[in-house]
């Protein structure tokens, strides 16, 4: 397939190619485009369109409301606390 310009494609990709690379990559890209043309000829009329080859299943746990931590439990490992709150360094002047 020679209906594409490898230099144009390289320019779009912002890649500099040596003449040897142009020859080799042009041939490879031609093979890829030829394979795509073969795929266009495949009869897929009985195949249902899908986004994934296998169905995806969400593996997260169910969202069930549970009790929360007490204030003391939340502050147990705090490096500094005061008045039932976390004490953090001031970052805004």
MDTraj code that builds the backbone (N, CA, C; nanometers):
import mdtraj as md
import numpy as np

residues = "UNK UNK UNK UNK UNK UNK UNK UNK UNK UNK UNK UNK UNK UNK UNK UNK UNK UNK UNK UNK UNK UNK UNK UNK UNK UNK UNK UNK UNK UNK UNK UNK UNK UNK UNK UNK UNK UNK UNK UNK UNK UNK UNK UNK UNK UNK UNK UNK UNK UNK UNK UNK UNK UNK UNK UNK UNK UNK UNK UNK UNK UNK UNK UNK UNK UNK UNK UNK UNK UNK UNK UNK UNK UNK UNK UNK UNK UNK UNK UNK UNK UNK UNK UNK UNK UNK UNK UNK UNK UNK UNK UNK UNK".split()
xyz = np.array([
    [0.0853, -0.1174, 0.0000],
    [0.0000, 0.0000, 0.0000],
    [0.0894, 0.1231, 0.0000],
    [0.0704, 0.2068, -0.0967],
    [0.1551, 0.3252, -0.1055],
    [0.0706, 0.4514, -0.1137],
    [-0.0506, 0.4483, -0.0577],
    [-0.1365, 0.5654, -0.0641],
    [-0.1188, 0.6565, 0.0575],
    [-0.0074, 0.6444, 0.1287],
    [0.0215, 0.7337, 0.2392],
    [0.1652, 0.7827, 0.2245],
    [0.1935, 0.8932, 0.2879],
    [0.3254, 0.9557, 0.2803],
    [0.3919, 0.9414, 0.4170],
    [0.4953, 0.8588, 0.4265],
    [0.5619, 0.8334, 0.5546],
    [0.6236, 0.9606, 0.6113],
    [0.6697, 1.0509, 0.5258],
    [0.7266, 1.1764, 0.5747],
    [0.6186, 1.2625, 0.6393],
    [0.4985, 1.2614, 0.5808],
    [0.3863, 1.3357, 0.6386],
    [0.3490, 1.2775, 0.7746],
    [0.3436, 1.1461, 0.7835],
    [0.3102, 1.0802, 0.9099],
    [0.4170, 1.1117, 1.0143],
    [0.5430, 1.1074, 0.9758],
    [0.6523, 1.1380, 1.0692],
    [0.6435, 1.2829, 1.1163],
    [0.6076, 1.3726, 1.0256],
    [0.5945, 1.5137, 1.0628],
    [0.4795, 1.5315, 1.1626],
    [0.3679, 1.4610, 1.1407],
    [0.2560, 1.4688, 1.2351],
    [0.2964, 1.4171, 1.3725],
    [0.3788, 1.3122, 1.3748],
    [0.4236, 1.2537, 1.5011],
    [0.5410, 1.3304, 1.5607],
    [0.5880, 1.4314, 1.4881],
    [0.7028, 1.5124, 1.5309],
    [0.8253, 1.4238, 1.5550],
    [0.8514, 1.3367, 1.4550],
    [0.9625, 1.2432, 1.4631],
    [1.0509, 1.2650, 1.3400],
    [1.1813, 1.2719, 1.3631],
    [1.2755, 1.2796, 1.2511],
    [1.3200, 1.1391, 1.2164],
    [1.3143, 1.1059, 1.0884],
    [1.3529, 0.9728, 1.0435],
    [1.4675, 0.9827, 0.9432],
    [1.5604, 0.8894, 0.9553],
    [1.6645, 0.8783, 0.8538],
    [1.6017, 0.8111, 0.7320],
    [1.6653, 0.8195, 0.6147],
    [1.6102, 0.7525, 0.4966],
    [1.5903, 0.6023, 0.5177],
    [1.6811, 0.5373, 0.5925],
    [1.6663, 0.3946, 0.6199],
    [1.5431, 0.3681, 0.7062],
    [1.5234, 0.4544, 0.8072],
    [1.4061, 0.4397, 0.8942],
    [1.2770, 0.4644, 0.8166],
    [1.2807, 0.5645, 0.7265],
    [1.1628, 0.5902, 0.6435],
    [1.1277, 0.4666, 0.5616],
    [1.2277, 0.4047, 0.5045],
    [1.2038, 0.2860, 0.4222],
    [1.1465, 0.1721, 0.5069],
    [1.2112, 0.1451, 0.6201],
    [1.1687, 0.0340, 0.7048],
    [1.0300, 0.0594, 0.7652],
    [1.0103, 0.1791, 0.8244],
    [0.8822, 0.2100, 0.8877],
    [0.7708, 0.2253, 0.7848],
    [0.8042, 0.2767, 0.6675],
    [0.7045, 0.2860, 0.5602],
    [0.6550, 0.1488, 0.5211],
    [0.7464, 0.0542, 0.5117],
    [0.7089, -0.0831, 0.4786],
    [0.6234, -0.1438, 0.5891],
    [0.6624, -0.1232, 0.7142],
    [0.5867, -0.1771, 0.8266],
    [0.4472, -0.1155, 0.8339],
    [0.4383, 0.0159, 0.8149],
    [0.3089, 0.0821, 0.8178],
    [0.2215, 0.0340, 0.7025],
    [0.2816, 0.0095, 0.5894],
    [0.2084, -0.0458, 0.4754],
    [0.1516, -0.1829, 0.5084],
    [0.2297, -0.2661, 0.5770],
    [0.1809, -0.3983, 0.6183],
    [0.0638, -0.3860, 0.7153],
    [0.0731, -0.2915, 0.8073],
    [-0.0344, -0.2702, 0.9043],
    [-0.1621, -0.2259, 0.8328],
    [-0.1493, -0.1321, 0.7405],
    [-0.2663, -0.0850, 0.6671],
    [-0.3256, -0.1962, 0.5814],
    [-0.2406, -0.2825, 0.5270],
    [-0.2892, -0.3967, 0.4507],
    [-0.3688, -0.4918, 0.5386],
    [-0.3227, -0.5140, 0.6588],
    [-0.3937, -0.5998, 0.7528],
    [-0.5282, -0.5391, 0.7899],
    [-0.5328, -0.4082, 0.8071],
    [-0.6587, -0.3405, 0.8384],
    [-0.7574, -0.3576, 0.7231],
    [-0.7087, -0.3511, 0.6005],
    [-0.7965, -0.3724, 0.4846],
    [-0.8537, -0.5134, 0.4872],
    [-0.7745, -0.6120, 0.5284],
    [-0.8251, -0.7495, 0.5401],
    [-0.9344, -0.7565, 0.6461],
    [-0.9134, -0.6877, 0.7586],
    [-1.0125, -0.6893, 0.8653],
    [-1.1440, -0.6248, 0.8228],
    [-1.1368, -0.5253, 0.7333],
    [-1.2581, -0.4601, 0.6850],
    [-1.3456, -0.5558, 0.6052],
    [-1.2869, -0.6607, 0.5496],
    [-1.3601, -0.7559, 0.4669],
    [-1.4266, -0.8666, 0.5479],
    [-1.3967, -0.8762, 0.6768],
    [-1.4520, -0.9817, 0.7617],
    [-1.6001, -0.9539, 0.7874],
    [-1.6829, -1.0585, 0.7761],
    [-1.8264, -1.0460, 0.8015],
    [-1.8513, -1.0496, 0.9516],
    [-1.8939, -0.9374, 1.0069],
    [-1.9217, -0.9282, 1.1498],
    [-2.0695, -0.8978, 1.1735],
    [-2.1538, -0.9315, 1.0776],
    [-2.2953, -0.8979, 1.0891],
    [-2.3618, -0.9689, 1.2070],
    [-2.3131, -1.0872, 1.2459],
    [-2.3732, -1.1595, 1.3574],
    [-2.3056, -1.1349, 1.4909],
    [-2.2113, -1.0427, 1.4954],
    [-2.1360, -1.0169, 1.6185],
    [-2.1898, -0.8906, 1.6839],
    [-2.2255, -0.9033, 1.8117],
    [-2.2769, -0.7877, 1.8849],
    [-2.1622, -0.6936, 1.9204],
    [-2.1790, -0.5631, 1.8962],
    [-2.0722, -0.4688, 1.9313],
    [-2.0486, -0.4650, 2.0816],
    [-1.9224, -0.4622, 2.1208],
    [-1.8877, -0.4547, 2.2619],
    [-1.7715, -0.3592, 2.2804],
    [-1.7593, -0.3067, 2.4003],
    [-1.6468, -0.2198, 2.4321],
    [-1.5293, -0.3021, 2.4841],
    [-1.5586, -0.4200, 2.5406],
    [-1.4555, -0.5058, 2.5968],
    [-1.4801, -0.6493, 2.5529],
    [-1.3738, -0.7252, 2.5424],
    [-1.3866, -0.8650, 2.5024],
    [-1.4551, -0.9480, 2.6097],
    [-1.4350, -0.9113, 2.7349],
    [-1.4960, -0.9823, 2.8472],
    [-1.5787, -0.8835, 2.9282],
    [-1.6930, -0.9273, 2.9804],
    [-1.7731, -0.8344, 3.0615],
    [-1.6966, -0.7923, 3.1864],
    [-1.7052, -0.6650, 3.2170],
    [-1.6383, -0.6132, 3.3363],
    [-1.7359, -0.6140, 3.4523],
    [-1.6873, -0.6541, 3.5682],
    [-1.7696, -0.6599, 3.6879],
    [-1.7040, -0.5733, 3.7944],
    [-1.7830, -0.4917, 3.8590],
    [-1.7316, -0.4077, 3.9650],
    [-1.7017, -0.4957, 4.0867],
    [-1.5801, -0.4888, 4.1378],
    [-1.5395, -0.5759, 4.2470],
    [-1.5352, -0.5038, 4.3819],
    [-1.5988, -0.3876, 4.3888],
    [-1.5986, -0.3165, 4.5155],
    [-1.7063, -0.3729, 4.6083],
    [-1.6908, -0.3448, 4.7341],
    [-1.7873, -0.3945, 4.8329],
    [-1.9169, -0.3157, 4.8202],
    [-2.0265, -0.3704, 4.8672],
    [-2.1522, -0.2949, 4.8655],
    [-2.1432, -0.1743, 4.9576],
    [-2.2121, -0.0701, 4.9232],
    [-2.2114, 0.0527, 5.0019],
    [-2.3142, 0.0402, 5.1136],
    [-2.2646, 0.0045, 5.2310],
    [-2.3517, -0.0153, 5.3470],
    [-2.3093, 0.0833, 5.4550],
    [-2.4043, 0.1567, 5.5078],
    [-2.3742, 0.2534, 5.6137],
    [-2.3342, 0.1794, 5.7401],
    [-2.2238, 0.2222, 5.7995],
    [-2.1773, 0.1641, 5.9252],
    [-2.1482, 0.2771, 6.0231],
    [-2.1193, 0.2425, 6.1454],
    [-2.0871, 0.3426, 6.2464],
    [-1.9538, 0.4095, 6.2166],
    [-1.9390, 0.5329, 6.2627],
    [-1.8142, 0.6047, 6.2397],
    [-1.7269, 0.5998, 6.3649],
    [-1.6039, 0.6504, 6.3512],
    [-1.5113, 0.6553, 6.4641],
    [-1.5577, 0.7593, 6.5650],
    [-1.5270, 0.7332, 6.6897],
    [-1.5508, 0.8364, 6.7911],
    [-1.4409, 0.9397, 6.7774],
    [-1.4606, 1.0549, 6.8381],
    [-1.3597, 1.1603, 6.8313],
    [-1.2277, 1.1117, 6.8899],
    [-1.2332, 1.0412, 6.9999],
    [-1.1117, 0.9910, 7.0647],
    [-1.0392, 0.8909, 6.9741],
    [-1.1138, 0.8018, 6.9096],
    [-1.0510, 0.7046, 6.8181],
    [-0.9845, 0.7747, 6.7002],
    [-1.0494, 0.8782, 6.6451],
    [-0.9940, 0.9508, 6.5313],
    [-0.8659, 1.0241, 6.5694],
    [-0.8591, 1.0756, 6.6899],
    [-0.7430, 1.1535, 6.7338],
    [-0.6360, 1.0691, 6.8020],
    [-0.6563, 0.9403, 6.8150],
    [-0.5664, 0.8529, 6.8905],
    [-0.4208, 0.8651, 6.8438],
    [-0.3945, 0.8656, 6.7138],
    [-0.2570, 0.8708, 6.6627],
    [-0.2153, 1.0085, 6.6125],
    [-0.2936, 1.1099, 6.6421],
    [-0.2608, 1.2448, 6.5961],
    [-0.1348, 1.2937, 6.6663],
    [-0.0395, 1.3508, 6.5926],
    [0.0819, 1.4009, 6.6566],
    [0.0546, 1.5197, 6.7481],
    [-0.0482, 1.6001, 6.7151],
    [-0.0824, 1.7143, 6.8007],
    [-0.2331, 1.7345, 6.7935],
    [-0.2921, 1.7608, 6.9082],
    [-0.4363, 1.7859, 6.9130],
    [-0.4662, 1.8859, 7.0220],
    [-0.5782, 1.9567, 7.0056],
    [-0.6198, 2.0550, 7.1055],
    [-0.7701, 2.0750, 7.0925],
    [-0.8391, 2.0678, 7.2007],
    [-0.9829, 2.0916, 7.2012],
    [-1.0605, 1.9923, 7.1169],
    [-1.0115, 1.8670, 7.1075],
    [-1.0811, 1.7662, 7.0288],
    [-1.0596, 1.7800, 6.8797],
    [-0.9580, 1.8568, 6.8373],
    [-0.9295, 1.8794, 6.6955],
    [-0.7839, 1.8466, 6.6650],
    [-0.7540, 1.8201, 6.5384],
    [-0.6157, 1.8033, 6.4934],
    [-0.5484, 1.9391, 6.4916],
    [-0.4253, 1.9462, 6.5365],
    [-0.3459, 2.0678, 6.5269],
    [-0.2470, 2.0471, 6.4119],
    [-0.2514, 2.1379, 6.3141],
    [-0.1643, 2.1278, 6.1977],
    [-0.0889, 2.2588, 6.1797],
    [0.0263, 2.2540, 6.1117],
    [0.1015, 2.3781, 6.0911],
    [0.0252, 2.4758, 6.0011],
    [0.0412, 2.6034, 6.0289],
    [-0.0217, 2.7079, 5.9484],
    [0.0498, 2.7150, 5.8134],
    [-0.0282, 2.7093, 5.7046],
    [0.0364, 2.7122, 5.5729],
    [-0.0017, 2.8359, 5.4930],
    [-0.1008, 2.9117, 5.5370],
    [-0.1437, 3.0334, 5.4677],
    [-0.1092, 3.1516, 5.5558],
    [-0.0386, 3.2458, 5.4983],
    [0.0010, 3.3669, 5.5718],
    [-0.1091, 3.4693, 5.5696],
])
top = md.Topology()
chain = top.add_chain()
for i, resn in enumerate(residues, 1):
    res = top.add_residue(resn, chain, resSeq=i)
    for name in ("N", "CA", "C"):
        top.add_atom(name, md.element.get_by_symbol(name[0]), res)
traj = md.Trajectory(xyz[None], top)
